[in-house]
């Protein structure tokens, strides 16, 4: 049942946005599961796991950013 719910939710969201933009949201799953486990189950995350996860997310953010475009001055 949870898998079916996930696929239905994914299909619903995919019908309303493009796949590239929706695919980026999958990077939110690990932090949300850590937070949920911490709040609901009392599982304290290990510091090295949090640091490793943060490094991974920063790496993804850096690889996905768009390069800055220099402003072109008009001569006139």
PDB file of N, CA, C and O in Angstrom:
ATOM      1  N   UNK A   1       0.798  -1.200   0.000  1.00  0.00           N
ATOM      2  CA  UNK A   1       0.000   0.000   0.000  1.00  0.00           C
ATOM      3  C   UNK A   1       0.850   1.279   0.000  1.00  0.00           C
ATOM      4  O   UNK A   1       0.535   2.204  -0.749  1.00  0.00           O
ATOM      5  N   UNK A   2       1.917   1.368   0.812  1.00  0.00           N
ATOM      6  CA  UNK A   2       2.727   2.590   0.770  1.00  0.00           C
ATOM      7  C   UNK A   2       3.356   2.836  -0.607  1.00  0.00           C
ATOM      8  O   UNK A   2       3.456   3.983  -1.043  1.00  0.00           O
ATOM      9  N   UNK A   3       3.774   1.779  -1.285  1.00  0.00           N
ATOM     10  CA  UNK A   3       4.362   1.943  -2.617  1.00  0.00           C
ATOM     11  C   UNK A   3       3.321   2.441  -3.607  1.00  0.00           C
ATOM     12  O   UNK A   3       3.611   3.309  -4.430  1.00  0.00           O
ATOM     13  N   UNK A   4       2.127   1.904  -3.535  1.00  0.00           N
ATOM     14  CA  UNK A   4       1.062   2.354  -4.426  1.00  0.00           C
ATOM     15  C   UNK A   4       0.732   3.820  -4.173  1.00  0.00           C
ATOM     16  O   UNK A   4       0.523   4.585  -5.116  1.00  0.00           O
ATOM     17  N   UNK A   5       0.684   4.207  -2.920  1.00  0.00           N
ATOM     18  CA  UNK A   5       0.424   5.602  -2.577  1.00  0.00           C
ATOM     19  C   UNK A   5       1.530   6.515  -3.117  1.00  0.00           C
ATOM     20  O   UNK A   5       1.252   7.604  -3.619  1.00  0.00           O
ATOM     21  N   UNK A   6       2.772   6.069  -3.012  1.00  0.00           N
ATOM     22  CA  UNK A   6       3.892   6.864  -3.521  1.00  0.00           C
ATOM     23  C   UNK A   6       3.800   7.022  -5.040  1.00  0.00           C
ATOM     24  O   UNK A   6       4.021   8.119  -5.553  1.00  0.00           O
ATOM     25  N   UNK A   7       3.479   5.958  -5.764  1.00  0.00           N
ATOM     26  CA  UNK A   7       3.368   6.050  -7.218  1.00  0.00           C
ATOM     27  C   UNK A   7       2.206   6.937  -7.645  1.00  0.00           C
ATOM     28  O   UNK A   7       2.332   7.695  -8.607  1.00  0.00           O
ATOM     29  N   UNK A   8       1.091   6.856  -6.954  1.00  0.00           N
ATOM     30  CA  UNK A   8      -0.058   7.700  -7.284  1.00  0.00           C
ATOM     31  C   UNK A   8       0.279   9.167  -7.018  1.00  0.00           C
ATOM     32  O   UNK A   8      -0.048  10.038  -7.824  1.00  0.00           O
ATOM     33  N   UNK A   9       0.923   9.435  -5.903  1.00  0.00           N
ATOM     34  CA  UNK A   9       1.323  10.803  -5.575  1.00  0.00           C
ATOM     35  C   UNK A   9       2.313  11.340  -6.602  1.00  0.00           C
ATOM     36  O   UNK A   9       2.209  12.489  -7.031  1.00  0.00           O
ATOM     37  N   UNK A  10       3.280  10.500  -6.995  1.00  0.00           N
ATOM     38  CA  UNK A  10       4.270  10.891  -7.994  1.00  0.00           C
ATOM     39  C   UNK A  10       3.584  11.191  -9.336  1.00  0.00           C
ATOM     40  O   UNK A  10       3.906  12.192  -9.976  1.00  0.00           O
ATOM     41  N   UNK A  11       2.667  10.358  -9.760  1.00  0.00           N
ATOM     42  CA  UNK A  11       1.957  10.565 -11.025  1.00  0.00           C
ATOM     43  C   UNK A  11       1.126  11.844 -10.974  1.00  0.00           C
ATOM     44  O   UNK A  11       1.068  12.586 -11.955  1.00  0.00           O
ATOM     45  N   UNK A  12       0.492  12.100  -9.854  1.00  0.00           N
ATOM     46  CA  UNK A  12      -0.303  13.322  -9.687  1.00  0.00           C
ATOM     47  C   UNK A  12       0.586  14.560  -9.825  1.00  0.00           C
ATOM     48  O   UNK A  12       0.244  15.504 -10.537  1.00  0.00           O
ATOM     49  N   UNK A  13       1.722  14.544  -9.140  1.00  0.00           N
ATOM     50  CA  UNK A  13       2.636  15.689  -9.198  1.00  0.00           C
ATOM     51  C   UNK A  13       3.264  15.818 -10.584  1.00  0.00           C
ATOM     52  O   UNK A  13       3.454  16.933 -11.070  1.00  0.00           O
ATOM     53  N   UNK A  14       3.585  14.703 -11.222  1.00  0.00           N
ATOM     54  CA  UNK A  14       4.204  14.720 -12.545  1.00  0.00           C
ATOM     55  C   UNK A  14       3.258  15.279 -13.600  1.00  0.00           C
ATOM     56  O   UNK A  14       3.707  15.859 -14.588  1.00  0.00           O
ATOM     57  N   UNK A  15       1.973  15.113 -13.403  1.00  0.00           N
ATOM     58  CA  UNK A  15       0.992  15.665 -14.338  1.00  0.00           C
ATOM     59  C   UNK A  15       0.911  17.183 -14.227  1.00  0.00           C
ATOM     60  O   UNK A  15       0.386  17.843 -15.124  1.00  0.00           O
ATOM     61  N   UNK A  16       1.425  17.742 -13.133  1.00  0.00           N
ATOM     62  CA  UNK A  16       1.311  19.172 -12.899  1.00  0.00           C
ATOM     63  C   UNK A  16       2.621  19.947 -13.020  1.00  0.00           C
ATOM     64  O   UNK A  16       2.609  21.176 -12.947  1.00  0.00           O
ATOM     65  N   UNK A  17       3.742  19.264 -13.203  1.00  0.00           N
ATOM     66  CA  UNK A  17       5.035  19.922 -13.372  1.00  0.00           C
ATOM     67  C   UNK A  17       5.928  19.058 -14.247  1.00  0.00           C
ATOM     68  O   UNK A  17       5.576  17.917 -14.549  1.00  0.00           O
ATOM     69  N   UNK A  18       7.072  19.577 -14.658  1.00  0.00           N
ATOM     70  CA  UNK A  18       7.967  18.784 -15.511  1.00  0.00           C
ATOM     71  C   UNK A  18       8.829  17.843 -14.673  1.00  0.00           C
ATOM     72  O   UNK A  18       9.031  18.061 -13.479  1.00  0.00           O
ATOM     73  N   UNK A  19       9.325  16.807 -15.314  1.00  0.00           N
ATOM     74  CA  UNK A  19      10.047  15.747 -14.606  1.00  0.00           C
ATOM     75  C   UNK A  19      11.352  16.243 -13.996  1.00  0.00           C
ATOM     76  O   UNK A  19      11.730  15.797 -12.913  1.00  0.00           O
ATOM     77  N   UNK A  20      12.041  17.145 -14.660  1.00  0.00           N
ATOM     78  CA  UNK A  20      13.300  17.662 -14.131  1.00  0.00           C
ATOM     79  C   UNK A  20      13.122  18.387 -12.816  1.00  0.00           C
ATOM     80  O   UNK A  20      13.883  18.181 -11.871  1.00  0.00           O
ATOM     81  N   UNK A  21      12.126  19.225 -12.762  1.00  0.00           N
ATOM     82  CA  UNK A  21      11.858  19.975 -11.534  1.00  0.00           C
ATOM     83  C   UNK A  21      11.371  19.042 -10.423  1.00  0.00           C
ATOM     84  O   UNK A  21      11.744  19.212  -9.262  1.00  0.00           O
ATOM     85  N   UNK A  22      10.559  18.080 -10.767  1.00  0.00           N
ATOM     86  CA  UNK A  22      10.033  17.153  -9.771  1.00  0.00           C
ATOM     87  C   UNK A  22      11.117  16.197  -9.277  1.00  0.00           C
ATOM     88  O   UNK A  22      11.112  15.793  -8.115  1.00  0.00           O
ATOM     89  N   UNK A  23      12.039  15.841 -10.160  1.00  0.00           N
ATOM     90  CA  UNK A  23      13.117  14.930  -9.775  1.00  0.00           C
ATOM     91  C   UNK A  23      13.996  15.496  -8.675  1.00  0.00           C
ATOM     92  O   UNK A  23      14.513  14.747  -7.846  1.00  0.00           O
ATOM     93  N   UNK A  24      14.169  16.802  -8.659  1.00  0.00           N
ATOM     94  CA  UNK A  24      14.991  17.439  -7.638  1.00  0.00           C
ATOM     95  C   UNK A  24      14.388  17.243  -6.250  1.00  0.00           C
ATOM     96  O   UNK A  24      15.116  17.217  -5.258  1.00  0.00           O
ATOM     97  N   UNK A  25      13.077  17.106  -6.172  1.00  0.00           N
ATOM     98  CA  UNK A  25      12.435  16.935  -4.870  1.00  0.00           C
ATOM     99  C   UNK A  25      12.814  15.624  -4.194  1.00  0.00           C
ATOM    100  O   UNK A  25      12.640  15.479  -2.984  1.00  0.00           O
ATOM    101  N   UNK A  26      13.332  14.666  -4.964  1.00  0.00           N
ATOM    102  CA  UNK A  26      13.737  13.394  -4.345  1.00  0.00           C
ATOM    103  C   UNK A  26      14.916  13.575  -3.395  1.00  0.00           C
ATOM    104  O   UNK A  26      15.164  12.721  -2.544  1.00  0.00           O
ATOM    105  N   UNK A  27      15.651  14.695  -3.535  1.00  0.00           N
ATOM    106  CA  UNK A  27      16.747  14.964  -2.607  1.00  0.00           C
ATOM    107  C   UNK A  27      16.241  15.366  -1.230  1.00  0.00           C
ATOM    108  O   UNK A  27      17.023  15.414  -0.281  1.00  0.00           O
ATOM    109  N   UNK A  28      14.967  15.652  -1.103  1.00  0.00           N
ATOM    110  CA  UNK A  28      14.398  15.996   0.199  1.00  0.00           C
ATOM    111  C   UNK A  28      14.044  14.764   1.029  1.00  0.00           C
ATOM    112  O   UNK A  28      13.828  14.873   2.236  1.00  0.00           O
ATOM    113  N   UNK A  29      13.983  13.613   0.403  1.00  0.00           N
ATOM    114  CA  UNK A  29      13.555  12.400   1.104  1.00  0.00           C
ATOM    115  C   UNK A  29      14.488  12.034   2.261  1.00  0.00           C
ATOM    116  O   UNK A  29      13.990  11.826   3.368  1.00  0.00           O
ATOM    117  N   UNK A  30      15.816  11.940   2.077  1.00  0.00           N
ATOM    118  CA  UNK A  30      16.668  11.569   3.218  1.00  0.00           C
ATOM    119  C   UNK A  30      16.581  12.520   4.406  1.00  0.00           C
ATOM    120  O   UNK A  30      16.444  12.050   5.535  1.00  0.00           O
ATOM    121  N   UNK A  31      16.654  13.854   4.203  1.00  0.00           N
ATOM    122  CA  UNK A  31      16.526  14.715   5.393  1.00  0.00           C
ATOM    123  C   UNK A  31      15.164  14.587   6.081  1.00  0.00           C
ATOM    124  O   UNK A  31      15.080  14.649   7.307  1.00  0.00           O
ATOM    125  N   UNK A  32      14.109  14.411   5.303  1.00  0.00           N
ATOM    126  CA  UNK A  32      12.787  14.259   5.910  1.00  0.00           C
ATOM    127  C   UNK A  32      12.662  12.954   6.690  1.00  0.00           C
ATOM    128  O   UNK A  32      12.030  12.924   7.746  1.00  0.00           O
ATOM    129  N   UNK A  33      13.254  11.881   6.185  1.00  0.00           N
ATOM    130  CA  UNK A  33      13.180  10.618   6.932  1.00  0.00           C
ATOM    131  C   UNK A  33      14.006  10.673   8.207  1.00  0.00           C
ATOM    132  O   UNK A  33      13.615  10.098   9.223  1.00  0.00           O
ATOM    133  N   UNK A  34      15.146  11.358   8.166  1.00  0.00           N
ATOM    134  CA  UNK A  34      15.945  11.518   9.389  1.00  0.00           C
ATOM    135  C   UNK A  34      15.167  12.329  10.414  1.00  0.00           C
ATOM    136  O   UNK A  34      15.116  11.975  11.592  1.00  0.00           O
ATOM    137  N   UNK A  35      14.565  13.415   9.961  1.00  0.00           N
ATOM    138  CA  UNK A  35      13.782  14.257  10.871  1.00  0.00           C
ATOM    139  C   UNK A  35      12.578  13.513  11.437  1.00  0.00           C
ATOM    140  O   UNK A  35      12.278  13.630  12.626  1.00  0.00           O
ATOM    141  N   UNK A  36      11.890  12.751  10.597  1.00  0.00           N
ATOM    142  CA  UNK A  36      10.739  11.976  11.053  1.00  0.00           C
ATOM    143  C   UNK A  36      11.157  10.907  12.063  1.00  0.00           C
ATOM    144  O   UNK A  36      10.501  10.725  13.089  1.00  0.00           O
ATOM    145  N   UNK A  37      12.240  10.209  11.771  1.00  0.00           N
ATOM    146  CA  UNK A  37      12.733   9.200  12.714  1.00  0.00           C
ATOM    147  C   UNK A  37      13.137   9.801  14.044  1.00  0.00           C
ATOM    148  O   UNK A  37      12.939   9.200  15.100  1.00  0.00           O
ATOM    149  N   UNK A  38      13.701  10.987  13.980  1.00  0.00           N
ATOM    150  CA  UNK A  38      14.128  11.674  15.190  1.00  0.00           C
ATOM    151  C   UNK A  38      12.916  12.104  16.020  1.00  0.00           C
ATOM    152  O   UNK A  38      12.890  11.911  17.235  1.00  0.00           O
ATOM    153  N   UNK A  39      11.918  12.685  15.357  1.00  0.00           N
ATOM    154  CA  UNK A  39      10.756  13.198  16.087  1.00  0.00           C
ATOM    155  C   UNK A  39       9.789  12.107  16.535  1.00  0.00           C
ATOM    156  O   UNK A  39       9.300  12.136  17.664  1.00  0.00           O
ATOM    157  N   UNK A  40       9.511  11.146  15.657  1.00  0.00           N
ATOM    158  CA  UNK A  40       8.492  10.143  15.970  1.00  0.00           C
ATOM    159  C   UNK A  40       9.040   8.910  16.679  1.00  0.00           C
ATOM    160  O   UNK A  40       8.353   8.319  17.511  1.00  0.00           O
ATOM    161  N   UNK A  41      10.264   8.519  16.358  1.00  0.00           N
ATOM    162  CA  UNK A  41      10.807   7.277  16.903  1.00  0.00           C
ATOM    163  C   UNK A  41      11.899   7.492  17.944  1.00  0.00           C
ATOM    164  O   UNK A  41      12.341   6.546  18.596  1.00  0.00           O
ATOM    165  N   UNK A  42      12.330   8.741  18.094  1.00  0.00           N
ATOM    166  CA  UNK A  42      13.381   9.013  19.067  1.00  0.00           C
ATOM    167  C   UNK A  42      14.751   8.545  18.632  1.00  0.00           C
ATOM    168  O   UNK A  42      15.637   8.386  19.472  1.00  0.00           O
ATOM    169  N   UNK A  43      14.952   8.320  17.346  1.00  0.00           N
ATOM    170  CA  UNK A  43      16.253   7.891  16.832  1.00  0.00           C
ATOM    171  C   UNK A  43      17.150   9.117  16.676  1.00  0.00           C
ATOM    172  O   UNK A  43      16.878  10.002  15.864  1.00  0.00           O
ATOM    173  N   UNK A  44      18.211   9.154  17.457  1.00  0.00           N
ATOM    174  CA  UNK A  44      19.126  10.289  17.380  1.00  0.00           C
ATOM    175  C   UNK A  44      20.135  10.032  16.269  1.00  0.00           C
ATOM    176  O   UNK A  44      20.863   9.040  16.302  1.00  0.00           O
ATOM    177  N   UNK A  45      20.177  10.932  15.278  1.00  0.00           N
ATOM    178  CA  UNK A  45      21.131  10.735  14.185  1.00  0.00           C
ATOM    179  C   UNK A  45      22.569  10.956  14.660  1.00  0.00           C
ATOM    180  O   UNK A  45      22.835  11.814  15.502  1.00  0.00           O
ATOM    181  N   UNK A  46      23.476  10.176  14.112  1.00  0.00           N
ATOM    182  CA  UNK A  46      24.892  10.291  14.444  1.00  0.00           C
ATOM    183  C   UNK A  46      25.445  11.543  13.761  1.00  0.00           C
ATOM    184  O   UNK A  46      25.068  11.855  12.631  1.00  0.00           O
ATOM    185  N   UNK A  47      26.319  12.244  14.433  1.00  0.00           N
ATOM    186  CA  UNK A  47      26.874  13.496  13.906  1.00  0.00           C
ATOM    187  C   UNK A  47      27.557  13.296  12.566  1.00  0.00           C
ATOM    188  O   UNK A  47      27.394  14.114  11.661  1.00  0.00           O
ATOM    189  N   UNK A  48      28.312  12.231  12.426  1.00  0.00           N
ATOM    190  CA  UNK A  48      29.007  11.996  11.147  1.00  0.00           C
ATOM    191  C   UNK A  48      28.019  11.743  10.011  1.00  0.00           C
ATOM    192  O   UNK A  48      28.295  12.095   8.864  1.00  0.00           O
ATOM    193  N   UNK A  49      26.889  11.146  10.311  1.00  0.00           N
ATOM    194  CA  UNK A  49      25.867  10.931   9.291  1.00  0.00           C
ATOM    195  C   UNK A  49      25.256  12.256   8.857  1.00  0.00           C
ATOM    196  O   UNK A  49      25.007  12.464   7.670  1.00  0.00           O
ATOM    197  N   UNK A  50      25.015  13.146   9.799  1.00  0.00           N
ATOM    198  CA  UNK A  50      24.478  14.462   9.472  1.00  0.00           C
ATOM    199  C   UNK A  50      25.471  15.272   8.643  1.00  0.00           C
ATOM    200  O   UNK A  50      25.085  15.932   7.677  1.00  0.00           O
ATOM    201  N   UNK A  51      26.750  15.223   9.018  1.00  0.00           N
ATOM    202  CA  UNK A  51      27.777  15.947   8.268  1.00  0.00           C
ATOM    203  C   UNK A  51      27.905  15.364   6.862  1.00  0.00           C
ATOM    204  O   UNK A  51      27.998  16.114   5.891  1.00  0.00           O
ATOM    205  N   UNK A  52      27.910  14.052   6.743  1.00  0.00           N
ATOM    206  CA  UNK A  52      27.985  13.413   5.430  1.00  0.00           C
ATOM    207  C   UNK A  52      26.796  13.745   4.549  1.00  0.00           C
ATOM    208  O   UNK A  52      26.952  13.999   3.354  1.00  0.00           O
ATOM    209  N   UNK A  53      25.618  13.744   5.133  1.00  0.00           N
ATOM    210  CA  UNK A  53      24.421  14.111   4.382  1.00  0.00           C
ATOM    211  C   UNK A  53      24.456  15.554   3.925  1.00  0.00           C
ATOM    212  O   UNK A  53      24.060  15.868   2.802  1.00  0.00           O
ATOM    213  N   UNK A  54      24.933  16.438   4.801  1.00  0.00           N
ATOM    214  CA  UNK A  54      25.042  17.856   4.431  1.00  0.00           C
ATOM    215  C   UNK A  54      26.039  18.043   3.300  1.00  0.00           C
ATOM    216  O   UNK A  54      25.799  18.840   2.394  1.00  0.00           O
ATOM    217  N   UNK A  55      27.147  17.327   3.336  1.00  0.00           N
ATOM    218  CA  UNK A  55      28.141  17.414   2.257  1.00  0.00           C
ATOM    219  C   UNK A  55      27.525  16.949   0.942  1.00  0.00           C
ATOM    220  O   UNK A  55      27.742  17.568  -0.100  1.00  0.00           O
ATOM    221  N   UNK A  56      26.765  15.874   0.986  1.00  0.00           N
ATOM    222  CA  UNK A  56      26.106  15.375  -0.228  1.00  0.00           C
ATOM    223  C   UNK A  56      25.122  16.384  -0.791  1.00  0.00           C
ATOM    224  O   UNK A  56      25.101  16.625  -1.998  1.00  0.00           O
ATOM    225  N   UNK A  57      24.308  16.975   0.069  1.00  0.00           N
ATOM    226  CA  UNK A  57      23.325  17.956  -0.390  1.00  0.00           C
ATOM    227  C   UNK A  57      23.984  19.219  -0.932  1.00  0.00           C
ATOM    228  O   UNK A  57      23.500  19.801  -1.903  1.00  0.00           O
ATOM    229  N   UNK A  58      25.083  19.650  -0.316  1.00  0.00           N
ATOM    230  CA  UNK A  58      25.813  20.810  -0.834  1.00  0.00           C
ATOM    231  C   UNK A  58      26.414  20.482  -2.197  1.00  0.00           C
ATOM    232  O   UNK A  58      26.414  21.322  -3.097  1.00  0.00           O
ATOM    233  N   UNK A  59      26.925  19.263  -2.349  1.00  0.00           N
ATOM    234  CA  UNK A  59      27.464  18.847  -3.644  1.00  0.00           C
ATOM    235  C   UNK A  59      26.399  18.847  -4.730  1.00  0.00           C
ATOM    236  O   UNK A  59      26.659  19.282  -5.852  1.00  0.00           O
ATOM    237  N   UNK A  60      25.223  18.372  -4.415  1.00  0.00           N
ATOM    238  CA  UNK A  60      24.124  18.386  -5.384  1.00  0.00           C
ATOM    239  C   UNK A  60      23.742  19.820  -5.723  1.00  0.00           C
ATOM    240  O   UNK A  60      23.532  20.149  -6.891  1.00  0.00           O
ATOM    241  N   UNK A  61      23.651  20.673  -4.710  1.00  0.00           N
ATOM    242  CA  UNK A  61      23.294  22.072  -4.957  1.00  0.00           C
ATOM    243  C   UNK A  61      24.324  22.751  -5.848  1.00  0.00           C
ATOM    244  O   UNK A  61      23.962  23.508  -6.749  1.00  0.00           O
ATOM    245  N   UNK A  62      25.600  22.489  -5.607  1.00  0.00           N
ATOM    246  CA  UNK A  62      26.644  23.085  -6.439  1.00  0.00           C
ATOM    247  C   UNK A  62      26.598  22.578  -7.873  1.00  0.00           C
ATOM    248  O   UNK A  62      26.824  23.337  -8.815  1.00  0.00           O
ATOM    249  N   UNK A  63      26.308  21.308  -8.031  1.00  0.00           N
ATOM    250  CA  UNK A  63      26.275  20.750  -9.386  1.00  0.00           C
ATOM    251  C   UNK A  63      25.041  21.176 -10.164  1.00  0.00           C
ATOM    252  O   UNK A  63      25.053  21.155 -11.395  1.00  0.00           O
ATOM    253  N   UNK A  64      23.987  21.557  -9.477  1.00  0.00           N
ATOM    254  CA  UNK A  64      22.735  21.938 -10.135  1.00  0.00           C
ATOM    255  C   UNK A  64      22.595  23.440 -10.379  1.00  0.00           C
ATOM    256  O   UNK A  64      21.681  23.868 -11.083  1.00  0.00           O
ATOM    257  N   UNK A  65      23.489  24.240  -9.806  1.00  0.00           N
ATOM    258  CA  UNK A  65      23.332  25.686  -9.956  1.00  0.00           C
ATOM    259  C   UNK A  65      23.686  26.120 -11.369  1.00  0.00           C
ATOM    260  O   UNK A  65      24.473  25.481 -12.067  1.00  0.00           O
ATOM    261  N   UNK A  66      23.089  27.204 -11.753  1.00  0.00           N
ATOM    262  CA  UNK A  66      23.334  27.760 -13.083  1.00  0.00           C
ATOM    263  C   UNK A  66      24.470  28.768 -12.992  1.00  0.00           C
ATOM    264  O   UNK A  66      24.575  29.508 -12.014  1.00  0.00           O
ATOM    265  N   UNK A  67      25.307  28.795 -14.001  1.00  0.00           N
ATOM    266  CA  UNK A  67      26.404  29.782 -13.964  1.00  0.00           C
ATOM    267  C   UNK A  67      25.852  31.200 -14.108  1.00  0.00           C
ATOM    268  O   UNK A  67      24.837  31.428 -14.766  1.00  0.00           O
ATOM    269  N   UNK A  68      26.537  32.126 -13.486  1.00  0.00           N
ATOM    270  CA  UNK A  68      26.120  33.518 -13.577  1.00  0.00           C
ATOM    271  C   UNK A  68      26.413  34.038 -14.990  1.00  0.00           C
ATOM    272  O   UNK A  68      27.455  33.752 -15.578  1.00  0.00           O
ATOM    273  N   UNK A  69      25.484  34.789 -15.495  1.00  0.00           N
ATOM    274  CA  UNK A  69      25.650  35.378 -16.815  1.00  0.00           C
ATOM    275  C   UNK A  69      26.070  36.823 -16.625  1.00  0.00           C
ATOM    276  O   UNK A  69      25.392  37.594 -15.946  1.00  0.00           O
ATOM    277  N   UNK A  70      27.193  37.183 -17.230  1.00  0.00           N
ATOM    278  CA  UNK A  70      27.693  38.545 -17.092  1.00  0.00           C
ATOM    279  C   UNK A  70      26.787  39.507 -17.850  1.00  0.00           C
ATOM    280  O   UNK A  70      26.333  39.204 -18.954  1.00  0.00           O
ATOM    281  N   UNK A  71      26.533  40.639 -17.265  1.00  0.00           N
ATOM    282  CA  UNK A  71      25.700  41.646 -17.915  1.00  0.00           C
ATOM    283  C   UNK A  71      26.470  42.249 -19.086  1.00  0.00           C
ATOM    284  O   UNK A  71      27.653  42.568 -18.968  1.00  0.00           O
ATOM    285  N   UNK A  72      25.793  42.398 -20.202  1.00  0.00           N
ATOM    286  CA  UNK A  72      26.404  42.966 -21.391  1.00  0.00           C
ATOM    287  C   UNK A  72      26.036  44.441 -21.453  1.00  0.00           C
ATOM    288  O   UNK A  72      24.859  44.802 -21.445  1.00  0.00           O
ATOM    289  N   UNK A  73      27.057  45.287 -21.514  1.00  0.00           N
ATOM    290  CA  UNK A  73      26.804  46.721 -21.589  1.00  0.00           C
ATOM    291  C   UNK A  73      26.655  47.141 -23.034  1.00  0.00           C
ATOM    292  O   UNK A  73      27.432  46.739 -23.900  1.00  0.00           O
ATOM    293  N   UNK A  74      25.650  47.953 -23.282  1.00  0.00           N
ATOM    294  CA  UNK A  74      25.427  48.457 -24.626  1.00  0.00           C
ATOM    295  C   UNK A  74      26.223  49.734 -24.822  1.00  0.00           C
ATOM    296  O   UNK A  74      26.216  50.628 -23.976  1.00  0.00           O
ATOM    297  N   UNK A  75      26.895  49.800 -25.932  1.00  0.00           N
ATOM    298  CA  UNK A  75      27.645  51.003 -26.277  1.00  0.00           C
ATOM    299  C   UNK A  75      26.764  51.820 -27.208  1.00  0.00           C
ATOM    300  O   UNK A  75      26.317  51.331 -28.245  1.00  0.00           O
ATOM    301  N   UNK A  76      26.525  53.036 -26.839  1.00  0.00           N
ATOM    302  CA  UNK A  76      25.627  53.704 -27.736  1.00  0.00           C
ATOM    303  C   UNK A  76      25.569  55.121 -27.614  1.00  0.00           C
ATOM    304  O   UNK A  76      24.825  55.774 -28.345  1.00  0.00           O
TER     305      UNK A  76
END
